[in-house]
Amino acid sequence: MNQSLRTLLQSVFNLAESEFNETLSKADISSWDSLGHMDLVTRLEREFNITLTMQDIIAMQSFPTIIDILKEKGVIVEG
């Protein structure tokens, strides 16, 4: 996962480095509520200059899914 995505996810969900891993899901993060989700959507769109569809937004329930969606949008998420 690239550093900018990692930093964004840690910032949105207020995760310490020790709490972060690339397999986390909505069920694992108490701050991933409806407001946190919309903050995530807004920041992903702004950071990576993409537009997420309603289907994308609903599907984003875990970090692996977010990575897959970003890859589909042409975002380089490795490295």
PyMOL commands that place a pseudoatom at each C-alpha (Angstrom):
pseudoatom trace, name=CA, resn=MET, resi=1, chain=A, elem=C, hetatm=0, pos=[0.000, 0.000, 0.000]
pseudoatom trace, name=CA, resn=ASN, resi=2, chain=A, elem=C, hetatm=0, pos=[1.433, 3.375, -0.890]
pseudoatom trace, name=CA, resn=GLN, resi=3, chain=A, elem=C, hetatm=0, pos=[2.283, 5.762, 1.916]
pseudoatom trace, name=CA, resn=SER, resi=4, chain=A, elem=C, hetatm=0, pos=[-0.254, 8.442, 0.973]
pseudoatom trace, name=CA, resn=LEU, resi=5, chain=A, elem=C, hetatm=0, pos=[-3.123, 5.926, 1.134]
pseudoatom trace, name=CA, resn=ARG, resi=6, chain=A, elem=C, hetatm=0, pos=[-1.848, 4.500, 4.401]
pseudoatom trace, name=CA, resn=THR, resi=7, chain=A, elem=C, hetatm=0, pos=[-1.533, 7.984, 5.915]
pseudoatom trace, name=CA, resn=LEU, resi=8, chain=A, elem=C, hetatm=0, pos=[-5.013, 8.915, 4.694]
pseudoatom trace, name=CA, resn=LEU, resi=9, chain=A, elem=C, hetatm=0, pos=[-6.592, 5.805, 6.245]
pseudoatom trace, name=CA, resn=GLN, resi=10, chain=A, elem=C, hetatm=0, pos=[-4.748, 6.315, 9.529]
pseudoatom trace, name=CA, resn=SER, resi=11, chain=A, elem=C, hetatm=0, pos=[-5.835, 9.943, 9.629]
pseudoatom trace, name=CA, resn=VAL, resi=12, chain=A, elem=C, hetatm=0, pos=[-9.503, 9.345, 8.768]
pseudoatom trace, name=CA, resn=PHE, resi=13, chain=A, elem=C, hetatm=0, pos=[-9.894, 6.599, 11.354]
pseudoatom trace, name=CA, resn=ASN, resi=14, chain=A, elem=C, hetatm=0, pos=[-7.418, 7.944, 13.923]
pseudoatom trace, name=CA, resn=LEU, resi=15, chain=A, elem=C, hetatm=0, pos=[-5.323, 4.771, 13.878]
pseudoatom trace, name=CA, resn=ALA, resi=16, chain=A, elem=C, hetatm=0, pos=[-1.922, 4.535, 15.515]
pseudoatom trace, name=CA, resn=GLU, resi=17, chain=A, elem=C, hetatm=0, pos=[0.830, 2.838, 13.543]
pseudoatom trace, name=CA, resn=SER, resi=18, chain=A, elem=C, hetatm=0, pos=[0.567, -0.205, 15.825]
pseudoatom trace, name=CA, resn=GLU, resi=19, chain=A, elem=C, hetatm=0, pos=[-3.195, -0.512, 15.161]
pseudoatom trace, name=CA, resn=PHE, resi=20, chain=A, elem=C, hetatm=0, pos=[-2.890, -0.377, 11.387]
pseudoatom trace, name=CA, resn=ASN, resi=21, chain=A, elem=C, hetatm=0, pos=[-2.854, -3.358, 9.073]
pseudoatom trace, name=CA, resn=GLU, resi=22, chain=A, elem=C, hetatm=0, pos=[-3.953, -3.783, 5.480]
pseudoatom trace, name=CA, resn=THR, resi=23, chain=A, elem=C, hetatm=0, pos=[-6.732, -6.269, 6.269]
pseudoatom trace, name=CA, resn=LEU, resi=24, chain=A, elem=C, hetatm=0, pos=[-8.822, -4.104, 8.592]
pseudoatom trace, name=CA, resn=SER, resi=25, chain=A, elem=C, hetatm=0, pos=[-12.541, -3.826, 7.931]
pseudoatom trace, name=CA, resn=LYS, resi=26, chain=A, elem=C, hetatm=0, pos=[-15.381, -1.614, 9.066]
pseudoatom trace, name=CA, resn=ALA, resi=27, chain=A, elem=C, hetatm=0, pos=[-16.178, -4.139, 11.810]
pseudoatom trace, name=CA, resn=ASP, resi=28, chain=A, elem=C, hetatm=0, pos=[-12.668, -3.700, 13.277]
pseudoatom trace, name=CA, resn=ILE, resi=29, chain=A, elem=C, hetatm=0, pos=[-12.702, 0.106, 13.566]
pseudoatom trace, name=CA, resn=SER, resi=30, chain=A, elem=C, hetatm=0, pos=[-15.096, 1.836, 15.956]
pseudoatom trace, name=CA, resn=SER, resi=31, chain=A, elem=C, hetatm=0, pos=[-14.592, 5.217, 14.275]
pseudoatom trace, name=CA, resn=TRP, resi=32, chain=A, elem=C, hetatm=0, pos=[-15.709, 3.803, 10.911]
pseudoatom trace, name=CA, resn=ASP, resi=33, chain=A, elem=C, hetatm=0, pos=[-19.271, 5.025, 11.251]
pseudoatom trace, name=CA, resn=SER, resi=34, chain=A, elem=C, hetatm=0, pos=[-21.396, 6.853, 8.663]
pseudoatom trace, name=CA, resn=LEU, resi=35, chain=A, elem=C, hetatm=0, pos=[-19.567, 10.154, 9.187]
pseudoatom trace, name=CA, resn=GLY, resi=36, chain=A, elem=C, hetatm=0, pos=[-16.182, 8.451, 9.066]
pseudoatom trace, name=CA, resn=HIS, resi=37, chain=A, elem=C, hetatm=0, pos=[-17.224, 6.708, 5.868]
pseudoatom trace, name=CA, resn=MET, resi=38, chain=A, elem=C, hetatm=0, pos=[-18.202, 9.969, 4.177]
pseudoatom trace, name=CA, resn=ASP, resi=39, chain=A, elem=C, hetatm=0, pos=[-14.952, 11.582, 5.346]
pseudoatom trace, name=CA, resn=LEU, resi=40, chain=A, elem=C, hetatm=0, pos=[-13.108, 8.641, 3.797]
pseudoatom trace, name=CA, resn=VAL, resi=41, chain=A, elem=C, hetatm=0, pos=[-14.982, 9.010, 0.498]
pseudoatom trace, name=CA, resn=THR, resi=42, chain=A, elem=C, hetatm=0, pos=[-14.348, 12.752, 0.306]
pseudoatom trace, name=CA, resn=ARG, resi=43, chain=A, elem=C, hetatm=0, pos=[-10.670, 12.435, 1.114]
pseudoatom trace, name=CA, resn=LEU, resi=44, chain=A, elem=C, hetatm=0, pos=[-10.089, 9.548, -1.309]
pseudoatom trace, name=CA, resn=GLU, resi=45, chain=A, elem=C, hetatm=0, pos=[-11.728, 11.507, -4.126]
pseudoatom trace, name=CA, resn=ARG, resi=46, chain=A, elem=C, hetatm=0, pos=[-9.693, 14.612, -3.346]
pseudoatom trace, name=CA, resn=GLU, resi=47, chain=A, elem=C, hetatm=0, pos=[-6.352, 12.867, -2.735]
pseudoatom trace, name=CA, resn=PHE, resi=48, chain=A, elem=C, hetatm=0, pos=[-6.467, 10.647, -5.822]
pseudoatom trace, name=CA, resn=ASN, resi=49, chain=A, elem=C, hetatm=0, pos=[-8.532, 12.895, -8.124]
pseudoatom trace, name=CA, resn=ILE, resi=50, chain=A, elem=C, hetatm=0, pos=[-11.198, 10.241, -8.694]
pseudoatom trace, name=CA, resn=THR, resi=51, chain=A, elem=C, hetatm=0, pos=[-14.975, 10.038, -8.570]
pseudoatom trace, name=CA, resn=LEU, resi=52, chain=A, elem=C, hetatm=0, pos=[-16.489, 7.179, -6.626]
pseudoatom trace, name=CA, resn=THR, resi=53, chain=A, elem=C, hetatm=0, pos=[-19.866, 5.796, -7.669]
pseudoatom trace, name=CA, resn=MET, resi=54, chain=A, elem=C, hetatm=0, pos=[-22.597, 4.970, -5.189]
pseudoatom trace, name=CA, resn=GLN, resi=55, chain=A, elem=C, hetatm=0, pos=[-21.771, 1.301, -5.796]
pseudoatom trace, name=CA, resn=ASP, resi=56, chain=A, elem=C, hetatm=0, pos=[-18.107, 1.974, -4.930]
pseudoatom trace, name=CA, resn=ILE, resi=57, chain=A, elem=C, hetatm=0, pos=[-19.081, 3.868, -1.779]
pseudoatom trace, name=CA, resn=ILE, resi=58, chain=A, elem=C, hetatm=0, pos=[-21.364, 1.083, -0.571]
pseudoatom trace, name=CA, resn=ALA, resi=59, chain=A, elem=C, hetatm=0, pos=[-18.791, -1.613, -1.384]
pseudoatom trace, name=CA, resn=MET, resi=60, chain=A, elem=C, hetatm=0, pos=[-16.017, 0.027, 0.649]
pseudoatom trace, name=CA, resn=GLN, resi=61, chain=A, elem=C, hetatm=0, pos=[-16.258, -2.084, 3.795]
pseudoatom trace, name=CA, resn=SER, resi=62, chain=A, elem=C, hetatm=0, pos=[-12.592, -3.050, 4.219]
pseudoatom trace, name=CA, resn=PHE, resi=63, chain=A, elem=C, hetatm=0, pos=[-9.125, -1.846, 3.330]
pseudoatom trace, name=CA, resn=PRO, resi=64, chain=A, elem=C, hetatm=0, pos=[-8.662, -4.636, 0.723]
pseudoatom trace, name=CA, resn=THR, resi=65, chain=A, elem=C, hetatm=0, pos=[-11.898, -3.564, -0.986]
pseudoatom trace, name=CA, resn=ILE, resi=66, chain=A, elem=C, hetatm=0, pos=[-10.786, 0.079, -0.965]
pseudoatom trace, name=CA, resn=ILE, resi=67, chain=A, elem=C, hetatm=0, pos=[-7.503, -0.959, -2.596]
pseudoatom trace, name=CA, resn=ASP, resi=68, chain=A, elem=C, hetatm=0, pos=[-9.373, -2.936, -5.277]
pseudoatom trace, name=CA, resn=ILE, resi=69, chain=A, elem=C, hetatm=0, pos=[-11.664, 0.009, -6.040]
pseudoatom trace, name=CA, resn=LEU, resi=70, chain=A, elem=C, hetatm=0, pos=[-8.730, 2.405, -6.275]
pseudoatom trace, name=CA, resn=LYS, resi=71, chain=A, elem=C, hetatm=0, pos=[-6.921, 0.025, -8.647]
pseudoatom trace, name=CA, resn=GLU, resi=72, chain=A, elem=C, hetatm=0, pos=[-10.047, -0.094, -10.838]
pseudoatom trace, name=CA, resn=LYS, resi=73, chain=A, elem=C, hetatm=0, pos=[-9.895, 3.717, -10.969]
pseudoatom trace, name=CA, resn=GLY, resi=74, chain=A, elem=C, hetatm=0, pos=[-6.264, 3.590, -12.144]
pseudoatom trace, name=CA, resn=VAL, resi=75, chain=A, elem=C, hetatm=0, pos=[-4.697, 4.584, -8.832]
pseudoatom trace, name=CA, resn=ILE, resi=76, chain=A, elem=C, hetatm=0, pos=[-1.308, 3.008, -8.126]
pseudoatom trace, name=CA, resn=VAL, resi=77, chain=A, elem=C, hetatm=0, pos=[-1.654, 1.651, -4.602]
pseudoatom trace, name=CA, resn=GLU, resi=78, chain=A, elem=C, hetatm=0, pos=[1.485, -0.462, -4.342]
pseudoatom trace, name=CA, resn=GLY, resi=79, chain=A, elem=C, hetatm=0, pos=[4.780, 0.772, -3.029]
for i in range(1, 79): cmd.bond("trace and resi %d" % i, "trace and resi %d" % (i + 1))
show_as sticks, trace
zoom trace
